[in-house]
Structures are given as structure tokens and as C-alpha cells.
Amino acid sequence: MGTNNTYPGFGHPASELSAFTNTLDVFIISLKDGAIVQFTPEDTHGFLSWLQKNSVRNINTDEPYKQPPRR
């Protein structure tokens, strides 16, 4: 994983992310400022794991959003 809560090759820290969905290898990510970005990681499973570890909401599940811990 990257430093400063970032993922290698992805230009946004986890703290800026609101929610995501993915199809095949493409992730569509909603930022907290309302922007939408697309990202195709080299390691799909690694990126998905990073999103989950940072409590970014997956809109494809019925799981409730988990507020990340305050730092």
C-alpha cells in the first residue's frame, strides 16, 4: 500500500473517497467533493482490499457504511 493513505497509481487518498462500484477491472469511484473518477488498477484484488480496509462504501452491497475512525 502507499503512504499517506493512498494506493499506488491512484491519485486520491482514501479520505477523499465516498463510494465505489466496479465492473470487471474498472472501478468507478465517487469522491466526497462530488466528482466521479475511473481507475483500472494493475492488481484488482489489492485495490479492492485497500478500499475495504479504508471503509469506502461499496454500492453493490447492502452493507451499511462504516464511518472510518477519526485520526
Secondary structure, DSSP 8 states (H G I E B T S, - for coil): --STT--TT--S-GGGEEEEEEETTEEEEEETTS-EEEE--SSHHHHHHHHHHTT-EETTS----------
